[in-house]
Amino acid sequence: YPLDQIRTDLSYVEEPEAILDRQDRVKRKKTIPFVKILWRNHPEREATWETEESIRTSYPYFLP
């Protein structure tokens, strides 16, 4: 990570870089859209499935 992005407590903010996949999962009677997120400065094998809603809430600029 660039030094200007590391906080004084040595943490940093994770930023999504790309959507690798989309998937609808059925939970009980609801269908919930998930997206597989590639995180900045992480390899593809560390991509995670997140709810589309949580990504929209946390990173409103990211999803169209």
mmCIF file of the N, C-alpha and C atoms, coordinates in Angstrom:
data_MODEL
# 
_entry.id   MODEL 
# 
loop_
_atom_site.group_PDB 
_atom_site.id 
_atom_site.type_symbol 
_atom_site.label_atom_id 
_atom_site.label_alt_id 
_atom_site.label_comp_id 
_atom_site.label_asym_id 
_atom_site.label_entity_id 
_atom_site.label_seq_id 
_atom_site.pdbx_PDB_ins_code 
_atom_site.Cartn_x 
_atom_site.Cartn_y 
_atom_site.Cartn_z 
_atom_site.occupancy 
_atom_site.B_iso_or_equiv 
_atom_site.pdbx_formal_charge 
_atom_site.auth_seq_id 
_atom_site.auth_comp_id 
_atom_site.auth_asym_id 
_atom_site.auth_atom_id 
_atom_site.pdbx_PDB_model_num 
ATOM 1   N N  . TYR A 1 1  ? 0.829   -1.186  0.000   1.00 0.00 ? 1  TYR A N  1 
ATOM 2   C CA . TYR A 1 1  ? 0.000   0.000   0.000   1.00 0.00 ? 1  TYR A CA 1 
ATOM 3   C C  . TYR A 1 1  ? 0.868   1.243   0.000   1.00 0.00 ? 1  TYR A C  1 
ATOM 4   N N  . PRO A 1 2  ? 0.463   2.274   -0.751  1.00 0.00 ? 2  PRO A N  1 
ATOM 5   C CA . PRO A 1 2  ? 1.206   3.536   -0.685  1.00 0.00 ? 2  PRO A CA 1 
ATOM 6   C C  . PRO A 1 2  ? 1.124   4.117   0.725   1.00 0.00 ? 2  PRO A C  1 
ATOM 7   N N  . LEU A 1 3  ? 2.197   4.703   1.168   1.00 0.00 ? 3  LEU A N  1 
ATOM 8   C CA . LEU A 1 3  ? 2.259   5.205   2.542   1.00 0.00 ? 3  LEU A CA 1 
ATOM 9   C C  . LEU A 1 3  ? 1.214   6.271   2.840   1.00 0.00 ? 3  LEU A C  1 
ATOM 10  N N  . ASP A 1 4  ? 0.812   7.051   1.840   1.00 0.00 ? 4  ASP A N  1 
ATOM 11  C CA . ASP A 1 4  ? -0.178  8.098   2.097   1.00 0.00 ? 4  ASP A CA 1 
ATOM 12  C C  . ASP A 1 4  ? -1.580  7.535   2.341   1.00 0.00 ? 4  ASP A C  1 
ATOM 13  N N  . GLN A 1 5  ? -1.789  6.242   2.081   1.00 0.00 ? 5  GLN A N  1 
ATOM 14  C CA . GLN A 1 5  ? -3.096  5.626   2.315   1.00 0.00 ? 5  GLN A CA 1 
ATOM 15  C C  . GLN A 1 5  ? -3.148  4.829   3.615   1.00 0.00 ? 5  GLN A C  1 
ATOM 16  N N  . ILE A 1 6  ? -2.032  4.729   4.307   1.00 0.00 ? 6  ILE A N  1 
ATOM 17  C CA . ILE A 1 6  ? -1.995  3.997   5.571   1.00 0.00 ? 6  ILE A CA 1 
ATOM 18  C C  . ILE A 1 6  ? -2.229  4.985   6.712   1.00 0.00 ? 6  ILE A C  1 
ATOM 19  N N  . ARG A 1 7  ? -3.153  4.630   7.574   1.00 0.00 ? 7  ARG A N  1 
ATOM 20  C CA . ARG A 1 7  ? -3.494  5.496   8.707   1.00 0.00 ? 7  ARG A CA 1 
ATOM 21  C C  . ARG A 1 7  ? -2.439  5.383   9.804   1.00 0.00 ? 7  ARG A C  1 
ATOM 22  N N  . THR A 1 8  ? -2.527  6.275   10.768  1.00 0.00 ? 8  THR A N  1 
ATOM 23  C CA . THR A 1 8  ? -1.559  6.258   11.870  1.00 0.00 ? 8  THR A CA 1 
ATOM 24  C C  . THR A 1 8  ? -1.650  4.987   12.704  1.00 0.00 ? 8  THR A C  1 
ATOM 25  N N  . ASP A 1 9  ? -2.821  4.345   12.724  1.00 0.00 ? 9  ASP A N  1 
ATOM 26  C CA . ASP A 1 9  ? -2.950  3.086   13.466  1.00 0.00 ? 9  ASP A CA 1 
ATOM 27  C C  . ASP A 1 9  ? -2.577  1.879   12.591  1.00 0.00 ? 9  ASP A C  1 
ATOM 28  N N  . LEU A 1 10 ? -1.957  2.147   11.438  1.00 0.00 ? 10 LEU A N  1 
ATOM 29  C CA . LEU A 1 10 ? -1.471  1.143   10.484  1.00 0.00 ? 10 LEU A CA 1 
ATOM 30  C C  . LEU A 1 10 ? -2.589  0.370   9.781   1.00 0.00 ? 10 LEU A C  1 
ATOM 31  N N  . SER A 1 11 ? -3.791  0.916   9.770   1.00 0.00 ? 11 SER A N  1 
ATOM 32  C CA . SER A 1 11 ? -4.886  0.306   9.022   1.00 0.00 ? 11 SER A CA 1 
ATOM 33  C C  . SER A 1 11 ? -5.071  1.069   7.710   1.00 0.00 ? 11 SER A C  1 
ATOM 34  N N  . TYR A 1 12 ? -5.895  0.529   6.838   1.00 0.00 ? 12 TYR A N  1 
ATOM 35  C CA . TYR A 1 12 ? -6.202  1.195   5.581   1.00 0.00 ? 12 TYR A CA 1 
ATOM 36  C C  . TYR A 1 12 ? -7.624  0.844   5.172   1.00 0.00 ? 12 TYR A C  1 
ATOM 37  N N  . VAL A 1 13 ? -8.171  1.597   4.260   1.00 0.00 ? 13 VAL A N  1 
ATOM 38  C CA . VAL A 1 13 ? -9.536  1.386   3.801   1.00 0.00 ? 13 VAL A CA 1 
ATOM 39  C C  . VAL A 1 13 ? -9.514  0.457   2.594   1.00 0.00 ? 13 VAL A C  1 
ATOM 40  N N  . GLU A 1 14 ? -10.280 -0.611  2.683   1.00 0.00 ? 14 GLU A N  1 
ATOM 41  C CA . GLU A 1 14 ? -10.406 -1.520  1.545   1.00 0.00 ? 14 GLU A CA 1 
ATOM 42  C C  . GLU A 1 14 ? -11.287 -0.856  0.490   1.00 0.00 ? 14 GLU A C  1 
ATOM 43  N N  . GLU A 1 15 ? -10.881 -0.945  -0.760  1.00 0.00 ? 15 GLU A N  1 
ATOM 44  C CA . GLU A 1 15 ? -11.655 -0.380  -1.859  1.00 0.00 ? 15 GLU A CA 1 
ATOM 45  C C  . GLU A 1 15 ? -11.920 -1.464  -2.893  1.00 0.00 ? 15 GLU A C  1 
ATOM 46  N N  . PRO A 1 16 ? -13.153 -1.566  -3.373  1.00 0.00 ? 16 PRO A N  1 
ATOM 47  C CA . PRO A 1 16 ? -13.427 -2.539  -4.430  1.00 0.00 ? 16 PRO A CA 1 
ATOM 48  C C  . PRO A 1 16 ? -12.802 -2.080  -5.742  1.00 0.00 ? 16 PRO A C  1 
ATOM 49  N N  . GLU A 1 17 ? -12.323 -3.039  -6.506  1.00 0.00 ? 17 GLU A N  1 
ATOM 50  C CA . GLU A 1 17 ? -11.688 -2.712  -7.780  1.00 0.00 ? 17 GLU A CA 1 
ATOM 51  C C  . GLU A 1 17 ? -12.519 -3.178  -8.970  1.00 0.00 ? 17 GLU A C  1 
ATOM 52  N N  . ALA A 1 18 ? -13.139 -4.360  -8.835  1.00 0.00 ? 18 ALA A N  1 
ATOM 53  C CA . ALA A 1 18 ? -13.914 -4.899  -9.955  1.00 0.00 ? 18 ALA A CA 1 
ATOM 54  C C  . ALA A 1 18 ? -14.931 -5.911  -9.452  1.00 0.00 ? 18 ALA A C  1 
ATOM 55  N N  . ILE A 1 19 ? -15.965 -6.111  -10.265 1.00 0.00 ? 19 ILE A N  1 
ATOM 56  C CA . ILE A 1 19 ? -16.938 -7.173  -10.013 1.00 0.00 ? 19 ILE A CA 1 
ATOM 57  C C  . ILE A 1 19 ? -16.550 -8.334  -10.918 1.00 0.00 ? 19 ILE A C  1 
ATOM 58  N N  . LEU A 1 20 ? -16.278 -9.473  -10.314 1.00 0.00 ? 20 LEU A N  1 
ATOM 59  C CA . LEU A 1 20 ? -15.853 -10.638 -11.082 1.00 0.00 ? 20 LEU A CA 1 
ATOM 60  C C  . LEU A 1 20 ? -17.020 -11.524 -11.495 1.00 0.00 ? 20 LEU A C  1 
ATOM 61  N N  . ASP A 1 21 ? -18.101 -11.500 -10.713 1.00 0.00 ? 21 ASP A N  1 
ATOM 62  C CA . ASP A 1 21 ? -19.229 -12.383 -10.997 1.00 0.00 ? 21 ASP A CA 1 
ATOM 63  C C  . ASP A 1 21 ? -20.458 -11.867 -10.263 1.00 0.00 ? 21 ASP A C  1 
ATOM 64  N N  . ARG A 1 22 ? -21.610 -12.310 -10.701 1.00 0.00 ? 22 ARG A N  1 
ATOM 65  C CA . ARG A 1 22 ? -22.880 -11.997 -10.035 1.00 0.00 ? 22 ARG A CA 1 
ATOM 66  C C  . ARG A 1 22 ? -23.633 -13.296 -9.833  1.00 0.00 ? 22 ARG A C  1 
ATOM 67  N N  . GLN A 1 23 ? -24.422 -13.335 -8.761  1.00 0.00 ? 23 GLN A N  1 
ATOM 68  C CA . GLN A 1 23 ? -25.158 -14.557 -8.465  1.00 0.00 ? 23 GLN A CA 1 
ATOM 69  C C  . GLN A 1 23 ? -26.361 -14.206 -7.592  1.00 0.00 ? 23 GLN A C  1 
ATOM 70  N N  . ASP A 1 24 ? -27.497 -14.805 -7.898  1.00 0.00 ? 24 ASP A N  1 
ATOM 71  C CA . ASP A 1 24 ? -28.672 -14.660 -7.044  1.00 0.00 ? 24 ASP A CA 1 
ATOM 72  C C  . ASP A 1 24 ? -28.762 -15.888 -6.160  1.00 0.00 ? 24 ASP A C  1 
ATOM 73  N N  . ARG A 1 25 ? -28.918 -15.659 -4.873  1.00 0.00 ? 25 ARG A N  1 
ATOM 74  C CA . ARG A 1 25 ? -29.058 -16.769 -3.927  1.00 0.00 ? 25 ARG A CA 1 
ATOM 75  C C  . ARG A 1 25 ? -30.433 -16.682 -3.286  1.00 0.00 ? 25 ARG A C  1 
ATOM 76  N N  . VAL A 1 26 ? -31.057 -17.824 -3.151  1.00 0.00 ? 26 VAL A N  1 
ATOM 77  C CA . VAL A 1 26 ? -32.384 -17.870 -2.551  1.00 0.00 ? 26 VAL A CA 1 
ATOM 78  C C  . VAL A 1 26 ? -32.231 -18.224 -1.075  1.00 0.00 ? 26 VAL A C  1 
ATOM 79  N N  . LYS A 1 27 ? -32.688 -17.320 -0.232  1.00 0.00 ? 27 LYS A N  1 
ATOM 80  C CA . LYS A 1 27 ? -32.679 -17.517 1.219   1.00 0.00 ? 27 LYS A CA 1 
ATOM 81  C C  . LYS A 1 27 ? -34.129 -17.521 1.674   1.00 0.00 ? 27 LYS A C  1 
ATOM 82  N N  . ARG A 1 28 ? -34.575 -18.668 2.113   1.00 0.00 ? 28 ARG A N  1 
ATOM 83  C CA . ARG A 1 28 ? -35.988 -18.873 2.439   1.00 0.00 ? 28 ARG A CA 1 
ATOM 84  C C  . ARG A 1 28 ? -36.814 -18.541 1.207   1.00 0.00 ? 28 ARG A C  1 
ATOM 85  N N  . LYS A 1 29 ? -37.598 -17.489 1.239   1.00 0.00 ? 29 LYS A N  1 
ATOM 86  C CA . LYS A 1 29 ? -38.413 -17.163 0.065   1.00 0.00 ? 29 LYS A CA 1 
ATOM 87  C C  . LYS A 1 29 ? -37.937 -15.896 -0.637  1.00 0.00 ? 29 LYS A C  1 
ATOM 88  N N  . LYS A 1 30 ? -36.776 -15.393 -0.241  1.00 0.00 ? 30 LYS A N  1 
ATOM 89  C CA . LYS A 1 30 ? -36.255 -14.170 -0.847  1.00 0.00 ? 30 LYS A CA 1 
ATOM 90  C C  . LYS A 1 30 ? -35.059 -14.487 -1.736  1.00 0.00 ? 30 LYS A C  1 
ATOM 91  N N  . THR A 1 31 ? -34.976 -13.783 -2.841  1.00 0.00 ? 31 THR A N  1 
ATOM 92  C CA . THR A 1 31 ? -33.814 -13.893 -3.716  1.00 0.00 ? 31 THR A CA 1 
ATOM 93  C C  . THR A 1 31 ? -32.917 -12.695 -3.438  1.00 0.00 ? 31 THR A C  1 
ATOM 94  N N  . ILE A 1 32 ? -31.665 -12.973 -3.100  1.00 0.00 ? 32 ILE A N  1 
ATOM 95  C CA . ILE A 1 32 ? -30.726 -11.917 -2.731  1.00 0.00 ? 32 ILE A CA 1 
ATOM 96  C C  . ILE A 1 32 ? -29.596 -11.882 -3.756  1.00 0.00 ? 32 ILE A C  1 
ATOM 97  N N  . PRO A 1 33 ? -29.388 -10.729 -4.401  1.00 0.00 ? 33 PRO A N  1 
ATOM 98  C CA . PRO A 1 33 ? -28.288 -10.632 -5.368  1.00 0.00 ? 33 PRO A CA 1 
ATOM 99  C C  . PRO A 1 33 ? -26.932 -10.468 -4.662  1.00 0.00 ? 33 PRO A C  1 
ATOM 100 N N  . PHE A 1 34 ? -25.965 -11.263 -5.094  1.00 0.00 ? 34 PHE A N  1 
ATOM 101 C CA . PHE A 1 34 ? -24.599 -11.192 -4.584  1.00 0.00 ? 34 PHE A CA 1 
ATOM 102 C C  . PHE A 1 34 ? -23.660 -10.817 -5.720  1.00 0.00 ? 34 PHE A C  1 
ATOM 103 N N  . VAL A 1 35 ? -22.566 -10.164 -5.376  1.00 0.00 ? 35 VAL A N  1 
ATOM 104 C CA . VAL A 1 35 ? -21.517 -9.848  -6.342  1.00 0.00 ? 35 VAL A CA 1 
ATOM 105 C C  . VAL A 1 35 ? -20.184 -10.326 -5.772  1.00 0.00 ? 35 VAL A C  1 
ATOM 106 N N  . LYS A 1 36 ? -19.337 -10.840 -6.647  1.00 0.00 ? 36 LYS A N  1 
ATOM 107 C CA . LYS A 1 36 ? -18.000 -11.263 -6.228  1.00 0.00 ? 36 LYS A CA 1 
ATOM 108 C C  . LYS A 1 36 ? -17.063 -10.089 -6.480  1.00 0.00 ? 36 LYS A C  1 
ATOM 109 N N  . ILE A 1 37 ? -16.485 -9.571  -5.402  1.00 0.00 ? 37 ILE A N  1 
ATOM 110 C CA . ILE A 1 37 ? -15.691 -8.345  -5.458  1.00 0.00 ? 37 ILE A CA 1 
ATOM 111 C C  . ILE A 1 37 ? -14.196 -8.651  -5.419  1.00 0.00 ? 37 ILE A C  1 
ATOM 112 N N  . LEU A 1 38 ? -13.487 -8.070  -6.366  1.00 0.00 ? 38 LEU A N  1 
ATOM 113 C CA . LEU A 1 38 ? -12.030 -8.076  -6.332  1.00 0.00 ? 38 LEU A CA 1 
ATOM 114 C C  . LEU A 1 38 ? -11.614 -6.799  -5.620  1.00 0.00 ? 38 LEU A C  1 
ATOM 115 N N  . TRP A 1 39 ? -10.874 -6.958  -4.540  1.00 0.00 ? 39 TRP A N  1 
ATOM 116 C CA . TRP A 1 39 ? -10.465 -5.813  -3.733  1.00 0.00 ? 39 TRP A CA 1 
ATOM 117 C C  . TRP A 1 39 ? -9.117  -5.286  -4.210  1.00 0.00 ? 39 TRP A C  1 
ATOM 118 N N  . ARG A 1 40 ? -8.969  -3.980  -4.174  1.00 0.00 ? 40 ARG A N  1 
ATOM 119 C CA . ARG A 1 40 ? -7.728  -3.337  -4.599  1.00 0.00 ? 40 ARG A CA 1 
ATOM 120 C C  . ARG A 1 40 ? -6.554  -3.865  -3.771  1.00 0.00 ? 40 ARG A C  1 
ATOM 121 N N  . ASN A 1 41 ? -5.456  -4.118  -4.440  1.00 0.00 ? 41 ASN A N  1 
ATOM 122 C CA . ASN A 1 41 ? -4.212  -4.609  -3.831  1.00 0.00 ? 41 ASN A CA 1 
ATOM 123 C C  . ASN A 1 41 ? -4.327  -6.012  -3.244  1.00 0.00 ? 41 ASN A C  1 
ATOM 124 N N  . HIS A 1 42 ? -5.287  -6.800  -3.739  1.00 0.00 ? 42 HIS A N  1 
ATOM 125 C CA . HIS A 1 42 ? -5.431  -8.194  -3.323  1.00 0.00 ? 42 HIS A CA 1 
ATOM 126 C C  . HIS A 1 42 ? -5.491  -9.064  -4.577  1.00 0.00 ? 42 HIS A C  1 
ATOM 127 N N  . PRO A 1 43 ? -4.977  -10.281 -4.511  1.00 0.00 ? 43 PRO A N  1 
ATOM 128 C CA . PRO A 1 43 ? -5.059  -11.173 -5.672  1.00 0.00 ? 43 PRO A CA 1 
ATOM 129 C C  . PRO A 1 43 ? -6.491  -11.682 -5.870  1.00 0.00 ? 43 PRO A C  1 
ATOM 130 N N  . GLU A 1 44 ? -6.758  -12.184 -7.058  1.00 0.00 ? 44 GLU A N  1 
ATOM 131 C CA . GLU A 1 44 ? -8.104  -12.649 -7.393  1.00 0.00 ? 44 GLU A CA 1 
ATOM 132 C C  . GLU A 1 44 ? -8.578  -13.772 -6.474  1.00 0.00 ? 44 GLU A C  1 
ATOM 133 N N  . ARG A 1 45 ? -7.680  -14.587 -5.992  1.00 0.00 ? 45 ARG A N  1 
ATOM 134 C CA . ARG A 1 45 ? -8.087  -15.701 -5.119  1.00 0.00 ? 45 ARG A CA 1 
ATOM 135 C C  . ARG A 1 45 ? -8.667  -15.209 -3.786  1.00 0.00 ? 45 ARG A C  1 
ATOM 136 N N  . GLU A 1 46 ? -8.442  -13.941 -3.454  1.00 0.00 ? 46 GLU A N  1 
ATOM 137 C CA . GLU A 1 46 ? -8.982  -13.370 -2.219  1.00 0.00 ? 46 GLU A CA 1 
ATOM 138 C C  . GLU A 1 46 ? -10.266 -12.573 -2.451  1.00 0.00 ? 46 GLU A C  1 
ATOM 139 N N  . ALA A 1 47 ? -10.831 -12.672 -3.648  1.00 0.00 ? 47 ALA A N  1 
ATOM 140 C CA . ALA A 1 47 ? -12.098 -11.995 -3.927  1.00 0.00 ? 47 ALA A CA 1 
ATOM 141 C C  . ALA A 1 47 ? -13.183 -12.584 -3.027  1.00 0.00 ? 47 ALA A C  1 
ATOM 142 N N  . THR A 1 48 ? -14.139 -11.754 -2.652  1.00 0.00 ? 48 THR A N  1 
ATOM 143 C CA . THR A 1 48 ? -15.178 -12.206 -1.724  1.00 0.00 ? 48 THR A CA 1 
ATOM 144 C C  . THR A 1 48 ? -16.570 -11.954 -2.294  1.00 0.00 ? 48 THR A C  1 
ATOM 145 N N  . TRP A 1 49 ? -17.505 -12.807 -1.875  1.00 0.00 ? 49 TRP A N  1 
ATOM 146 C CA . TRP A 1 49 ? -18.906 -12.615 -2.226  1.00 0.00 ? 49 TRP A CA 1 
ATOM 147 C C  . TRP A 1 49 ? -19.525 -11.667 -1.206  1.00 0.00 ? 49 TRP A C  1 
ATOM 148 N N  . GLU A 1 50 ? -20.165 -10.627 -1.707  1.00 0.00 ? 50 GLU A N  1 
ATOM 149 C CA . GLU A 1 50 ? -20.830 -9.639  -0.853  1.00 0.00 ? 50 GLU A CA 1 
ATOM 150 C C  . GLU A 1 50 ? -22.233 -9.416  -1.394  1.00 0.00 ? 50 GLU A C  1 
ATOM 151 N N  . THR A 1 51 ? -23.148 -9.029  -0.519  1.00 0.00 ? 51 THR A N  1 
ATOM 152 C CA . THR A 1 51 ? -24.477 -8.695  -1.028  1.00 0.00 ? 51 THR A CA 1 
ATOM 153 C C  . THR A 1 51 ? -24.374 -7.400  -1.824  1.00 0.00 ? 51 THR A C  1 
ATOM 154 N N  . GLU A 1 52 ? -25.151 -7.343  -2.876  1.00 0.00 ? 52 GLU A N  1 
ATOM 155 C CA . GLU A 1 52 ? -25.147 -6.132  -3.701  1.00 0.00 ? 52 GLU A CA 1 
ATOM 156 C C  . GLU A 1 52 ? -25.562 -4.924  -2.861  1.00 0.00 ? 52 GLU A C  1 
ATOM 157 N N  . GLU A 1 53 ? -26.498 -5.139  -1.966  1.00 0.00 ? 53 GLU A N  1 
ATOM 158 C CA . GLU A 1 53 ? -26.973 -4.053  -1.106  1.00 0.00 ? 53 GLU A CA 1 
ATOM 159 C C  . GLU A 1 53 ? -25.854 -3.510  -0.212  1.00 0.00 ? 53 GLU A C  1 
ATOM 160 N N  . SER A 1 54 ? -25.045 -4.397  0.356   1.00 0.00 ? 54 SER A N  1 
ATOM 161 C CA . SER A 1 54 ? -23.968 -3.928  1.239   1.00 0.00 ? 54 SER A CA 1 
ATOM 162 C C  . SER A 1 54 ? -22.911 -3.144  0.460   1.00 0.00 ? 54 SER A C  1 
ATOM 163 N N  . ILE A 1 55 ? -22.650 -3.546  -0.775  1.00 0.00 ? 55 ILE A N  1 
ATOM 164 C CA . ILE A 1 55 ? -21.691 -2.807  -1.603  1.00 0.00 ? 55 ILE A CA 1 
ATOM 165 C C  . ILE A 1 55 ? -22.276 -1.449  -1.990  1.00 0.00 ? 55 ILE A C  1 
ATOM 166 N N  . ARG A 1 56 ? -23.561 -1.419  -2.343  1.00 0.00 ? 56 ARG A N  1 
ATOM 167 C CA . ARG A 1 56 ? -24.205 -0.138  -2.678  1.00 0.00 ? 56 ARG A CA 1 
ATOM 168 C C  . ARG A 1 56 ? -24.184 0.823   -1.486  1.00 0.00 ? 56 ARG A C  1 
ATOM 169 N N  . THR A 1 57 ? -24.369 0.286   -0.295  1.00 0.00 ? 57 THR A N  1 
ATOM 170 C CA . THR A 1 57 ? -24.389 1.117   0.907   1.00 0.00 ? 57 THR A CA 1 
ATOM 171 C C  . THR A 1 57 ? -22.991 1.629   1.251   1.00 0.00 ? 57 THR A C  1 
ATOM 172 N N  . SER A 1 58 ? -22.013 0.742   1.222   1.00 0.00 ? 58 SER A N  1 
ATOM 173 C CA . SER A 1 58 ? -20.654 1.109   1.633   1.00 0.00 ? 58 SER A CA 1 
ATOM 174 C C  . SER A 1 58 ? -19.878 1.863   0.556   1.00 0.00 ? 58 SER A C  1 
ATOM 175 N N  . TYR A 1 59 ? -20.163 1.553   -0.711  1.00 0.00 ? 59 TYR A N  1 
ATOM 176 C CA . TYR A 1 59 ? -19.433 2.163   -1.830  1.00 0.00 ? 59 TYR A CA 1 
ATOM 177 C C  . TYR A 1 59 ? -20.434 2.617   -2.892  1.00 0.00 ? 59 TYR A C  1 
ATOM 178 N N  . PRO A 1 60 ? -21.212 3.662   -2.613  1.00 0.00 ? 60 PRO A N  1 
ATOM 179 C CA . PRO A 1 60 ? -22.293 4.073   -3.527  1.00 0.00 ? 60 PRO A CA 1 
ATOM 180 C C  . PRO A 1 60 ? -21.805 4.469   -4.921  1.00 0.00 ? 60 PRO A C  1 
ATOM 181 N N  . TYR A 1 61 ? -20.570 4.864   -5.049  1.00 0.00 ? 61 TYR A N  1 
ATOM 182 C CA . TYR A 1 61 ? -20.007 5.272   -6.339  1.00 0.00 ? 61 TYR A CA 1 
ATOM 183 C C  . TYR A 1 61 ? -19.596 4.074   -7.195  1.00 0.00 ? 61 TYR A C  1 
ATOM 184 N N  . PHE A 1 62 ? -19.535 2.894   -6.614  1.00 0.00 ? 62 PHE A N  1 
ATOM 185 C CA . PHE A 1 62 ? -18.945 1.749   -7.308  1.00 0.00 ? 62 PHE A CA 1 
ATOM 186 C C  . PHE A 1 62 ? -19.904 1.056   -8.271  1.00 0.00 ? 62 PHE A C  1 
ATOM 187 N N  . LEU A 1 63 ? -21.106 0.747   -7.825  1.00 0.00 ? 63 LEU A N  1 
ATOM 188 C CA . LEU A 1 63 ? -22.064 0.029   -8.676  1.00 0.00 ? 63 LEU A CA 1 
ATOM 189 C C  . LEU A 1 63 ? -22.882 1.013   -9.505  1.00 0.00 ? 63 LEU A C  1 
ATOM 190 N N  . PRO A 1 64 ? -23.165 0.627   -10.752 1.00 0.00 ? 64 PRO A N  1 
ATOM 191 C CA . PRO A 1 64 ? -23.981 1.523   -11.602 1.00 0.00 ? 64 PRO A CA 1 
ATOM 192 C C  . PRO A 1 64 ? -25.422 1.590   -11.149 1.00 0.00 ? 64 PRO A C  1 
# 
